[in-house]
Amino acid sequence: MAEPRKMIDCRWFPTENACDICISGSEEDVLDLAVQHAVQSHGHQKSIELREQLRSMLRDEESTEKVA
Ligand SMILES: [Zn+2]
């Protein structure tokens, strides 16, 4: 079975100019991209705290993908 995918939506992130980008994939890949995105697009400082904050916002990707 495939690893369950996680998703994160930029609208969930408490930032002033949040966009509506949505990232989904395996947990570590989503976090890598989410950190990059937060830094490049929203001017956050790259840090462990940022990564952990993003991790806490991950949700299971469910029912959006029914074809196995
Ligand atoms: Zn964004």
N, CA, C, O and the ligand as a Tripos MOL2 file, in Angstrom:
@<TRIPOS>MOLECULE
protein
  273   271    69     0     0
PROTEIN
NO_CHARGES

@<TRIPOS>ATOM
      1 N           0.8310   -1.2010    0.0000 N.3       1 MET1
      2 CA          0.0000    0.0000    0.0000 C.3       1 MET1
      3 C           0.8690    1.2560    0.0000 C.2       1 MET1
      4 O           1.9240    1.3180    0.6330 O.2       1 MET1
      5 N           0.4010    2.2120   -0.7070 N.am      2 ALA2
      6 CA          1.1590    3.4600   -0.7720 C.3       2 ALA2
      7 C           1.0860    4.1900    0.5570 C.2       2 ALA2
      8 O           0.1030    4.0970    1.2920 O.2       2 ALA2
      9 N           2.1230    4.8940    0.8320 N.am      3 GLU3
     10 CA          2.1670    5.7540    2.0120 C.3       3 GLU3
     11 C           1.0370    6.7800    1.9180 C.2       3 GLU3
     12 O           0.8320    7.3760    0.8610 O.2       3 GLU3
     13 N           0.3140    6.9870    2.9990 N.am      4 PRO4
     14 CA         -0.7740    7.9800    2.9420 C.3       4 PRO4
     15 C          -0.2120    9.3610    2.6570 C.2       4 PRO4
     16 O           0.8180    9.7560    3.2050 O.2       4 PRO4
     17 N          -0.8910   10.0730    1.8080 N.am      5 ARG5
     18 CA         -0.3760   11.3880    1.4540 C.3       5 ARG5
     19 C          -0.9390   12.4530    2.3950 C.2       5 ARG5
     20 O          -2.0360   12.3310    2.9400 O.2       5 ARG5
     21 N          -0.1540   13.4710    2.5500 N.am      6 LYS6
     22 CA         -0.5480   14.5910    3.4000 C.3       6 LYS6
     23 C          -0.7880   15.8010    2.5130 C.2       6 LYS6
     24 O          -0.2640   15.8840    1.4020 O.2       6 LYS6
     25 N          -1.5670   16.7190    3.0020 N.am      7 MET7
     26 CA         -1.7350   17.9540    2.2610 C.3       7 MET7
     27 C          -1.6980   19.1580    3.1870 C.2       7 MET7
     28 O          -1.9960   19.0730    4.3780 O.2       7 MET7
     29 N          -1.3250   20.2660    2.6010 N.am      8 ILE8
     30 CA         -1.3160   21.5200    3.3480 C.3       8 ILE8
     31 C          -1.7780   22.6110    2.3880 C.2       8 ILE8
     32 O          -1.4080   22.6340    1.2140 O.2       8 ILE8
     33 N          -2.5730   23.4890    2.9080 N.am      9 ASP9
     34 CA         -3.1230   24.5600    2.0930 C.3       9 ASP9
     35 C          -2.5880   25.8780    2.6600 C.2       9 ASP9
     36 O          -2.6620   26.1200    3.8650 O.2       9 ASP9
     37 N          -2.0630   26.7050    1.8020 N.am     10 CYS10
     38 CA         -1.4620   27.9500    2.2750 C.3      10 CYS10
     39 C          -2.4770   28.8280    2.9990 C.2      10 CYS10
     40 O          -2.1080   29.6500    3.8370 O.2      10 CYS10
     41 N          -3.7420   28.6530    2.6770 N.am     11 ARG11
     42 CA         -4.7580   29.4840    3.3310 C.3      11 ARG11
     43 C          -4.8630   29.1830    4.8250 C.2      11 ARG11
     44 O          -5.3800   29.9950    5.5920 O.2      11 ARG11
     45 N          -4.3650   27.9950    5.2380 N.am     12 TRP12
     46 CA         -4.4060   27.6400    6.6540 C.3      12 TRP12
     47 C          -3.2900   28.3110    7.4290 C.2      12 TRP12
     48 O          -3.2940   28.3420    8.6590 O.2      12 TRP12
     49 N          -2.3350   28.8460    6.6880 N.am     13 PHE13
     50 CA         -1.1460   29.3710    7.3520 C.3      13 PHE13
     51 C          -1.3540   30.8190    7.7690 C.2      13 PHE13
     52 O          -1.7990   31.6370    6.9640 O.2      13 PHE13
     53 N          -1.0400   31.1410    9.0050 N.am     14 PRO14
     54 CA         -1.2440   32.5090    9.4870 C.3      14 PRO14
     55 C          -0.1780   33.4670    8.9490 C.2      14 PRO14
     56 O           0.8040   33.7700    9.6260 O.2      14 PRO14
     57 N          -0.3890   33.9210    7.7530 N.am     15 THR15
     58 CA          0.5520   34.8670    7.1760 C.3      15 THR15
     59 C          -0.2570   35.9790    6.5240 C.2      15 THR15
     60 O          -1.4180   35.7800    6.1670 O.2      15 THR15
     61 N           0.3530   37.1410    6.3690 N.am     16 GLU16
     62 CA         -0.4280   38.2950    5.9500 C.3      16 GLU16
     63 C          -0.9450   38.2000    4.5330 C.2      16 GLU16
     64 O          -2.0660   38.6170    4.2410 O.2      16 GLU16
     65 N          -0.1340   37.6550    3.6600 N.am     17 ASN17
     66 CA         -0.5370   37.6030    2.2600 C.3      17 ASN17
     67 C          -0.6490   36.1580    1.7800 C.2      17 ASN17
     68 O          -0.0940   35.7820    0.7480 O.2      17 ASN17
     69 N          -1.3700   35.3730    2.5430 N.am     18 ALA18
     70 CA         -1.5080   33.9640    2.1930 C.3      18 ALA18
     71 C          -2.1090   33.8240    0.8030 C.2      18 ALA18
     72 O          -3.0260   34.5560    0.4290 O.2      18 ALA18
     73 N          -1.5860   32.8850    0.0580 N.am     19 CYS19
     74 CA         -2.1460   32.5790   -1.2470 C.3      19 CYS19
     75 C          -2.9670   31.3000   -1.1040 C.2      19 CYS19
     76 O          -3.1720   30.8160    0.0090 O.2      19 CYS19
     77 N          -3.4330   30.7560   -2.2110 N.am     20 ASP20
     78 CA         -4.2580   29.5590   -2.0530 C.3      20 ASP20
     79 C          -3.5960   28.3180   -2.6500 C.2      20 ASP20
     80 O          -4.2640   27.3950   -3.1170 O.2      20 ASP20
     81 N          -2.2760   28.3250   -2.6200 N.am     21 ILE21
     82 CA         -1.5230   27.1470   -3.0350 C.3      21 ILE21
     83 C          -1.8480   25.9720   -2.1140 C.2      21 ILE21
     84 O          -1.9910   26.1340   -0.9020 O.2      21 ILE21
     85 N          -1.9580   24.8150   -2.7020 N.am     22 CYS22
     86 CA         -2.1830   23.5970   -1.9270 C.3      22 CYS22
     87 C          -1.1320   22.5810   -2.3480 C.2      22 CYS22
     88 O          -0.9540   22.3130   -3.5360 O.2      22 CYS22
     89 N          -0.4450   22.0230   -1.3750 N.am     23 ILE23
     90 CA          0.6220   21.0700   -1.6610 C.3      23 ILE23
     91 C           0.2250   19.7150   -1.0960 C.2      23 ILE23
     92 O          -0.2430   19.6320    0.0400 O.2      23 ILE23
     93 N           0.4020   18.6660   -1.8660 N.am     24 SER24
     94 CA          0.1370   17.3490   -1.3120 C.3      24 SER24
     95 C           1.2100   16.3730   -1.7610 C.2      24 SER24
     96 O           1.8210   16.5300   -2.8170 O.2      24 SER24
     97 N           1.4210   15.3620   -0.9310 N.am     25 GLY25
     98 CA          2.4490   14.3720   -1.2140 C.3      25 GLY25
     99 C           2.8240   13.6900    0.0750 C.2      25 GLY25
    100 O           2.1130   13.7890    1.0750 O.2      25 GLY25
    101 N           3.9620   12.9870    0.0490 N.am     26 SER26
    102 CA          4.3780   12.3540    1.2900 C.3      26 SER26
    103 C           4.8290   13.4380    2.2720 C.2      26 SER26
    104 O           5.2360   14.5280    1.8700 O.2      26 SER26
    105 N           4.7490   13.1250    3.5400 N.am     27 GLU27
    106 CA          4.9330   14.1450    4.5730 C.3      27 GLU27
    107 C           6.2120   14.9600    4.4000 C.2      27 GLU27
    108 O           6.1770   16.1900    4.4260 O.2      27 GLU27
    109 N           7.3310   14.2780    4.2230 N.am     28 GLU28
    110 CA          8.5940   15.0170    4.1500 C.3      28 GLU28
    111 C           8.6690   15.8790    2.8950 C.2      28 GLU28
    112 O           9.2260   16.9760    2.9270 O.2      28 GLU28
    113 N           8.1150   15.3900    1.7990 N.am     29 ASP29
    114 CA          8.1540   16.1690    0.5640 C.3      29 ASP29
    115 C           7.2800   17.4110    0.6720 C.2      29 ASP29
    116 O           7.6410   18.4940    0.2120 O.2      29 ASP29
    117 N           6.1270   17.2250    1.2890 N.am     30 VAL30
    118 CA          5.2410   18.3720    1.4790 C.3      30 VAL30
    119 C           5.9320   19.4090    2.3520 C.2      30 VAL30
    120 O           5.8800   20.6050    2.0630 O.2      30 VAL30
    121 N           6.5750   18.9540    3.4100 N.am     31 LEU31
    122 CA          7.2450   19.8990    4.3090 C.3      31 LEU31
    123 C           8.3820   20.6300    3.6020 C.2      31 LEU31
    124 O           8.5440   21.8390    3.7630 O.2      31 LEU31
    125 N           9.1650   19.8960    2.8230 N.am     32 ASP32
    126 CA         10.2630   20.5470    2.1020 C.3      32 ASP32
    127 C           9.7360   21.6810    1.2300 C.2      32 ASP32
    128 O          10.2650   22.7920    1.2290 O.2      32 ASP32
    129 N           8.6910   21.3700    0.4990 N.am     33 LEU33
    130 CA          8.1510   22.3520   -0.4270 C.3      33 LEU33
    131 C           7.4340   23.4790    0.3090 C.2      33 LEU33
    132 O           7.5030   24.6410   -0.0910 O.2      33 LEU33
    133 N           6.7550   23.1240    1.3750 N.am     34 ALA34
    134 CA          6.0270   24.1370    2.1350 C.3      34 ALA34
    135 C           6.9960   25.1340    2.7740 C.2      34 ALA34
    136 O           6.7260   26.3340    2.8120 O.2      34 ALA34
    137 N           8.1260   24.6290    3.2740 N.am     35 VAL35
    138 CA          9.1210   25.5210    3.8640 C.3      35 VAL35
    139 C           9.6720   26.4410    2.7860 C.2      35 VAL35
    140 O           9.7630   27.6530    2.9850 O.2      35 VAL35
    141 N          10.0360   25.8750    1.6540 N.am     36 GLN36
    142 CA         10.5280   26.6900    0.5390 C.3      36 GLN36
    143 C           9.5240   27.7510    0.1510 C.2      36 GLN36
    144 O           9.8710   28.9090   -0.0770 O.2      36 GLN36
    145 N           8.2890   27.3410    0.0830 N.am     37 HIS37
    146 CA          7.2350   28.2630   -0.3390 C.3      37 HIS37
    147 C           7.0470   29.3850    0.6880 C.2      37 HIS37
    148 O           6.9100   30.5540    0.3250 O.2      37 HIS37
    149 N           7.0410   29.0230    1.9480 N.am     38 ALA38
    150 CA          6.8550   30.0340    2.9920 C.3      38 ALA38
    151 C           8.0020   31.0420    2.9740 C.2      38 ALA38
    152 O           7.7990   32.2360    3.1950 O.2      38 ALA38
    153 N           9.2060   30.5420    2.7080 N.am     39 VAL39
    154 CA         10.3690   31.4210    2.6910 C.3      39 VAL39
    155 C          10.3580   32.3030    1.4440 C.2      39 VAL39
    156 O          10.5210   33.5200    1.5310 O.2      39 VAL39
    157 N          10.1650   31.6790    0.2900 N.am     40 GLN40
    158 CA         10.2840   32.4210   -0.9640 C.3      40 GLN40
    159 C           9.0890   33.3260   -1.2160 C.2      40 GLN40
    160 O           9.2510   34.4460   -1.7010 O.2      40 GLN40
    161 N           7.9030   32.8570   -0.8940 N.am     41 SER41
    162 CA          6.7180   33.6180   -1.2600 C.3      41 SER41
    163 C           6.1880   34.4850   -0.1300 C.2      41 SER41
    164 O           5.4950   35.4730   -0.3700 O.2      41 SER41
    165 N           6.5130   34.1150    1.1010 N.am     42 HIS42
    166 CA          5.9160   34.8450    2.2120 C.3      42 HIS42
    167 C           6.9340   35.4330    3.1740 C.2      42 HIS42
    168 O           6.5730   35.9780    4.2170 O.2      42 HIS42
    169 N           8.2030   35.3210    2.8220 N.am     43 GLY43
    170 CA          9.2330   36.0080    3.5820 C.3      43 GLY43
    171 C           9.4860   35.4770    4.9780 C.2      43 GLY43
    172 O          10.0000   36.1940    5.8370 O.2      43 GLY43
    173 N           9.1210   34.2000    5.2130 N.am     44 HIS44
    174 CA          9.4040   33.6300    6.5250 C.3      44 HIS44
    175 C          10.8670   33.2450    6.6270 C.2      44 HIS44
    176 O          11.5430   33.0230    5.6230 O.2      44 HIS44
    177 N          11.3360   33.1720    7.8550 N.am     45 GLN45
    178 CA         12.6870   32.7060    8.1040 C.3      45 GLN45
    179 C          12.6910   31.1920    8.0930 C.2      45 GLN45
    180 O          11.8630   30.5510    8.7410 O.2      45 GLN45
    181 N          13.6340   30.6230    7.3480 N.am     46 LYS46
    182 CA         13.7430   29.1740    7.3330 C.3      46 LYS46
    183 C          14.2590   28.7120    8.6850 C.2      46 LYS46
    184 O          15.3240   29.1440    9.1240 O.2      46 LYS46
    185 N          13.5190   27.8450    9.3440 N.am     47 SER47
    186 CA         13.9210   27.4020   10.6720 C.3      47 SER47
    187 C          13.2310   26.0940   11.0050 C.2      47 SER47
    188 O          12.2650   25.6920   10.3570 O.2      47 SER47
    189 N          13.7490   25.4430   12.0310 N.am     48 ILE48
    190 CA         13.1160   24.2280   12.5210 C.3      48 ILE48
    191 C          11.6910   24.5400   12.9730 C.2      48 ILE48
    192 O          10.7630   23.7660   12.7360 O.2      48 ILE48
    193 N          11.5390   25.6930   13.6300 N.am     49 GLU49
    194 CA         10.2190   26.0640   14.1410 C.3      49 GLU49
    195 C           9.2060   26.2010   13.0100 C.2      49 GLU49
    196 O           8.0610   25.7640   13.1230 O.2      49 GLU49
    197 N           9.6510   26.8160   11.9210 N.am     50 LEU50
    198 CA          8.7520   26.9620   10.7760 C.3      50 LEU50
    199 C           8.3270   25.5920   10.2660 C.2      50 LEU50
    200 O           7.1520   25.3510    9.9910 O.2      50 LEU50
    201 N           9.3040   24.7030   10.1480 N.am     51 ARG51
    202 CA          8.9970   23.3650    9.6490 C.3      51 ARG51
    203 C           8.0190   22.6460   10.5860 C.2      51 ARG51
    204 O           7.0870   21.9790   10.1380 O.2      51 ARG51
    205 N           8.2490   22.7940   11.8860 N.am     52 GLU52
    206 CA          7.3630   22.1230   12.8420 C.3      52 GLU52
    207 C           5.9710   22.7430   12.8440 C.2      52 GLU52
    208 O           4.9680   22.0490   13.0130 O.2      52 GLU52
    209 N           5.9260   24.0460   12.6550 N.am     53 GLN53
    210 CA          4.6240   24.6930   12.5730 C.3      53 GLN53
    211 C           3.8590   24.1770   11.3560 C.2      53 GLN53
    212 O           2.6610   23.9060   11.4260 O.2      53 GLN53
    213 N           4.5670   24.0510   10.2580 N.am     54 LEU54
    214 CA          3.9280   23.5320    9.0510 C.3      54 LEU54
    215 C           3.5100   22.0820    9.2510 C.2      54 LEU54
    216 O           2.4440   21.6640    8.7980 O.2      54 LEU54
    217 N           4.3590   21.3220    9.9320 N.am     55 ARG55
    218 CA          4.0270   19.9150   10.1740 C.3      55 ARG55
    219 C           2.7130   19.7970   10.9550 C.2      55 ARG55
    220 O           1.8990   18.9100   10.6990 O.2      55 ARG55
    221 N           2.5320   20.6950   11.8970 N.am     56 SER56
    222 CA          1.3390   20.6310   12.7300 C.3      56 SER56
    223 C           0.0790   20.9600   11.9350 C.2      56 SER56
    224 O          -1.0350   20.6840   12.3790 O.2      56 SER56
    225 N           0.2660   21.5500   10.7570 N.am     57 MET57
    226 CA         -0.8880   21.9180    9.9370 C.3      57 MET57
    227 C          -1.2320   20.8830    8.8720 C.2      57 MET57
    228 O          -2.2380   21.0160    8.1760 O.2      57 MET57
    229 N          -0.4120   19.8680    8.7470 N.am     58 LEU58
    230 CA         -0.6750   18.8430    7.7400 C.3      58 LEU58
    231 C          -1.9830   18.1260    8.0220 C.2      58 LEU58
    232 O          -2.3390   17.8800    9.1740 O.2      58 LEU58
    233 N          -2.6800   17.8000    6.9690 N.am     59 ARG59
    234 CA         -3.8810   16.9740    7.1180 C.3      59 ARG59
    235 C          -3.7730   15.7930    6.1840 C.2      59 ARG59
    236 O          -3.0910   15.8570    5.1610 O.2      59 ARG59
    237 N          -4.4380   14.7280    6.5300 N.am     60 ASP60
    238 CA         -4.4540   13.5790    5.6370 C.3      60 ASP60
    239 C          -5.1920   13.9430    4.3670 C.2      60 ASP60
    240 O          -6.2470   14.5770    4.3890 O.2      60 ASP60
    241 N          -4.6170   13.5320    3.2870 N.am     61 GLU61
    242 CA         -5.3200   13.7100    2.0330 C.3      61 GLU61
    243 C          -6.3140   12.5650    1.9140 C.2      61 GLU61
    244 O          -5.9260   11.3990    1.8450 O.2      61 GLU61
    245 N          -7.5620   12.8950    1.8890 N.am     62 GLU62
    246 CA         -8.5550   11.8360    1.8790 C.3      62 GLU62
    247 C          -9.6070   12.0710    0.8140 C.2      62 GLU62
    248 O          -9.9550   13.2030    0.4810 O.2      62 GLU62
    249 N         -10.0730   11.0160    0.3200 N.am     63 SER63
    250 CA        -11.2060   10.9710   -0.6040 C.3      63 SER63
    251 C         -11.1050   11.8700   -1.8320 C.2      63 SER63
    252 O         -12.0060   11.8890   -2.6700 O.2      63 SER63
    253 N          -9.9920   12.6230   -1.9360 N.am     64 THR64
    254 CA         -9.8430   13.3960   -3.1560 C.3      64 THR64
    255 C          -9.3550   12.4990   -4.2860 C.2      64 THR64
    256 O          -9.4530   12.8440   -5.4640 O.2      64 THR64
    257 N          -8.8370   11.3620   -3.9090 N.am     65 GLU65
    258 CA         -8.2320   10.4850   -4.9130 C.3      65 GLU65
    259 C          -8.8040    9.0810   -4.7410 C.2      65 GLU65
    260 O          -8.3610    8.3190   -3.8810 O.2      65 GLU65
    261 N          -9.7620    8.7600   -5.5440 N.am     66 LYS66
    262 CA        -10.4200    7.4780   -5.3470 C.3      66 LYS66
    263 C          -9.8880    6.3980   -6.2810 C.2      66 LYS66
    264 O         -10.1330    5.2090   -6.0780 O.2      66 LYS66
    265 N          -9.1720    6.8190   -7.2870 N.am     67 VAL67
    266 CA         -8.6310    5.8410   -8.2100 C.3      67 VAL67
    267 C          -7.3100    5.3180   -7.6620 C.2      67 VAL67
    268 O          -6.3860    6.0970   -7.4250 O.2      67 VAL67
    269 N          -7.2150    4.0530   -7.4660 N.am     68 ALA68
    270 CA         -6.0030    3.4850   -6.8890 C.3      68 ALA68
    271 C          -5.0950    2.9530   -7.9930 C.2      68 ALA68
    272 O          -4.0170    2.4320   -7.7080 O.2      68 ALA68
    273 ZN          1.4460   30.7420   -0.0880 Zn       69 ZN69
@<TRIPOS>BOND
     1     1     2 1
     2     2     3 1
     3     3     4 2
     4     3     5 am
     5     5     6 1
     6     6     7 1
     7     7     8 2
     8     7     9 am
     9     9    10 1
    10    10    11 1
    11    11    12 2
    12    11    13 am
    13    13    14 1
    14    14    15 1
    15    15    16 2
    16    15    17 am
    17    17    18 1
    18    18    19 1
    19    19    20 2
    20    19    21 am
    21    21    22 1
    22    22    23 1
    23    23    24 2
    24    23    25 am
    25    25    26 1
    26    26    27 1
    27    27    28 2
    28    27    29 am
    29    29    30 1
    30    30    31 1
    31    31    32 2
    32    31    33 am
    33    33    34 1
    34    34    35 1
    35    35    36 2
    36    35    37 am
    37    37    38 1
    38    38    39 1
    39    39    40 2
    40    39    41 am
    41    41    42 1
    42    42    43 1
    43    43    44 2
    44    43    45 am
    45    45    46 1
    46    46    47 1
    47    47    48 2
    48    47    49 am
    49    49    50 1
    50    50    51 1
    51    51    52 2
    52    51    53 am
    53    53    54 1
    54    54    55 1
    55    55    56 2
    56    55    57 am
    57    57    58 1
    58    58    59 1
    59    59    60 2
    60    59    61 am
    61    61    62 1
    62    62    63 1
    63    63    64 2
    64    63    65 am
    65    65    66 1
    66    66    67 1
    67    67    68 2
    68    67    69 am
    69    69    70 1
    70    70    71 1
    71    71    72 2
    72    71    73 am
    73    73    74 1
    74    74    75 1
    75    75    76 2
    76    75    77 am
    77    77    78 1
    78    78    79 1
    79    79    80 2
    80    79    81 am
    81    81    82 1
    82    82    83 1
    83    83    84 2
    84    83    85 am
    85    85    86 1
    86    86    87 1
    87    87    88 2
    88    87    89 am
    89    89    90 1
    90    90    91 1
    91    91    92 2
    92    91    93 am
    93    93    94 1
    94    94    95 1
    95    95    96 2
    96    95    97 am
    97    97    98 1
    98    98    99 1
    99    99   100 2
   100    99   101 am
   101   101   102 1
   102   102   103 1
   103   103   104 2
   104   103   105 am
   105   105   106 1
   106   106   107 1
   107   107   108 2
   108   107   109 am
   109   109   110 1
   110   110   111 1
   111   111   112 2
   112   111   113 am
   113   113   114 1
   114   114   115 1
   115   115   116 2
   116   115   117 am
   117   117   118 1
   118   118   119 1
   119   119   120 2
   120   119   121 am
   121   121   122 1
   122   122   123 1
   123   123   124 2
   124   123   125 am
   125   125   126 1
   126   126   127 1
   127   127   128 2
   128   127   129 am
   129   129   130 1
   130   130   131 1
   131   131   132 2
   132   131   133 am
   133   133   134 1
   134   134   135 1
   135   135   136 2
   136   135   137 am
   137   137   138 1
   138   138   139 1
   139   139   140 2
   140   139   141 am
   141   141   142 1
   142   142   143 1
   143   143   144 2
   144   143   145 am
   145   145   146 1
   146   146   147 1
   147   147   148 2
   148   147   149 am
   149   149   150 1
   150   150   151 1
   151   151   152 2
   152   151   153 am
   153   153   154 1
   154   154   155 1
   155   155   156 2
   156   155   157 am
   157   157   158 1
   158   158   159 1
   159   159   160 2
   160   159   161 am
   161   161   162 1
   162   162   163 1
   163   163   164 2
   164   163   165 am
   165   165   166 1
   166   166   167 1
   167   167   168 2
   168   167   169 am
   169   169   170 1
   170   170   171 1
   171   171   172 2
   172   171   173 am
   173   173   174 1
   174   174   175 1
   175   175   176 2
   176   175   177 am
   177   177   178 1
   178   178   179 1
   179   179   180 2
   180   179   181 am
   181   181   182 1
   182   182   183 1
   183   183   184 2
   184   183   185 am
   185   185   186 1
   186   186   187 1
   187   187   188 2
   188   187   189 am
   189   189   190 1
   190   190   191 1
   191   191   192 2
   192   191   193 am
   193   193   194 1
   194   194   195 1
   195   195   196 2
   196   195   197 am
   197   197   198 1
   198   198   199 1
   199   199   200 2
   200   199   201 am
   201   201   202 1
   202   202   203 1
   203   203   204 2
   204   203   205 am
   205   205   206 1
   206   206   207 1
   207   207   208 2
   208   207   209 am
   209   209   210 1
   210   210   211 1
   211   211   212 2
   212   211   213 am
   213   213   214 1
   214   214   215 1
   215   215   216 2
   216   215   217 am
   217   217   218 1
   218   218   219 1
   219   219   220 2
   220   219   221 am
   221   221   222 1
   222   222   223 1
   223   223   224 2
   224   223   225 am
   225   225   226 1
   226   226   227 1
   227   227   228 2
   228   227   229 am
   229   229   230 1
   230   230   231 1
   231   231   232 2
   232   231   233 am
   233   233   234 1
   234   234   235 1
   235   235   236 2
   236   235   237 am
   237   237   238 1
   238   238   239 1
   239   239   240 2
   240   239   241 am
   241   241   242 1
   242   242   243 1
   243   243   244 2
   244   243   245 am
   245   245   246 1
   246   246   247 1
   247   247   248 2
   248   247   249 am
   249   249   250 1
   250   250   251 1
   251   251   252 2
   252   251   253 am
   253   253   254 1
   254   254   255 1
   255   255   256 2
   256   255   257 am
   257   257   258 1
   258   258   259 1
   259   259   260 2
   260   259   261 am
   261   261   262 1
   262   262   263 1
   263   263   264 2
   264   263   265 am
   265   265   266 1
   266   266   267 1
   267   267   268 2
   268   267   269 am
   269   269   270 1
   270   270   271 1
   271   271   272 2
@<TRIPOS>SUBSTRUCTURE
     1 MET1         2 RESIDUE 1 A MET
     2 ALA2         6 RESIDUE 1 A ALA
     3 GLU3        10 RESIDUE 1 A GLU
     4 PRO4        14 RESIDUE 1 A PRO
     5 ARG5        18 RESIDUE 1 A ARG
     6 LYS6        22 RESIDUE 1 A LYS
     7 MET7        26 RESIDUE 1 A MET
     8 ILE8        30 RESIDUE 1 A ILE
     9 ASP9        34 RESIDUE 1 A ASP
    10 CYS10       38 RESIDUE 1 A CYS
    11 ARG11       42 RESIDUE 1 A ARG
    12 TRP12       46 RESIDUE 1 A TRP
    13 PHE13       50 RESIDUE 1 A PHE
    14 PRO14       54 RESIDUE 1 A PRO
    15 THR15       58 RESIDUE 1 A THR
    16 GLU16       62 RESIDUE 1 A GLU
    17 ASN17       66 RESIDUE 1 A ASN
    18 ALA18       70 RESIDUE 1 A ALA
    19 CYS19       74 RESIDUE 1 A CYS
    20 ASP20       78 RESIDUE 1 A ASP
    21 ILE21       82 RESIDUE 1 A ILE
    22 CYS22       86 RESIDUE 1 A CYS
    23 ILE23       90 RESIDUE 1 A ILE
    24 SER24       94 RESIDUE 1 A SER
    25 GLY25       98 RESIDUE 1 A GLY
    26 SER26      102 RESIDUE 1 A SER
    27 GLU27      106 RESIDUE 1 A GLU
    28 GLU28      110 RESIDUE 1 A GLU
    29 ASP29      114 RESIDUE 1 A ASP
    30 VAL30      118 RESIDUE 1 A VAL
    31 LEU31      122 RESIDUE 1 A LEU
    32 ASP32      126 RESIDUE 1 A ASP
    33 LEU33      130 RESIDUE 1 A LEU
    34 ALA34      134 RESIDUE 1 A ALA
    35 VAL35      138 RESIDUE 1 A VAL
    36 GLN36      142 RESIDUE 1 A GLN
    37 HIS37      146 RESIDUE 1 A HIS
    38 ALA38      150 RESIDUE 1 A ALA
    39 VAL39      154 RESIDUE 1 A VAL
    40 GLN40      158 RESIDUE 1 A GLN
    41 SER41      162 RESIDUE 1 A SER
    42 HIS42      166 RESIDUE 1 A HIS
    43 GLY43      170 RESIDUE 1 A GLY
    44 HIS44      174 RESIDUE 1 A HIS
    45 GLN45      178 RESIDUE 1 A GLN
    46 LYS46      182 RESIDUE 1 A LYS
    47 SER47      186 RESIDUE 1 A SER
    48 ILE48      190 RESIDUE 1 A ILE
    49 GLU49      194 RESIDUE 1 A GLU
    50 LEU50      198 RESIDUE 1 A LEU
    51 ARG51      202 RESIDUE 1 A ARG
    52 GLU52      206 RESIDUE 1 A GLU
    53 GLN53      210 RESIDUE 1 A GLN
    54 LEU54      214 RESIDUE 1 A LEU
    55 ARG55      218 RESIDUE 1 A ARG
    56 SER56      222 RESIDUE 1 A SER
    57 MET57      226 RESIDUE 1 A MET
    58 LEU58      230 RESIDUE 1 A LEU
    59 ARG59      234 RESIDUE 1 A ARG
    60 ASP60      238 RESIDUE 1 A ASP
    61 GLU61      242 RESIDUE 1 A GLU
    62 GLU62      246 RESIDUE 1 A GLU
    63 SER63      250 RESIDUE 1 A SER
    64 THR64      254 RESIDUE 1 A THR
    65 GLU65      258 RESIDUE 1 A GLU
    66 LYS66      262 RESIDUE 1 A LYS
    67 VAL67      266 RESIDUE 1 A VAL
    68 ALA68      270 RESIDUE 1 A ALA
    69 ZN69       273 GROUP 0 **** ****
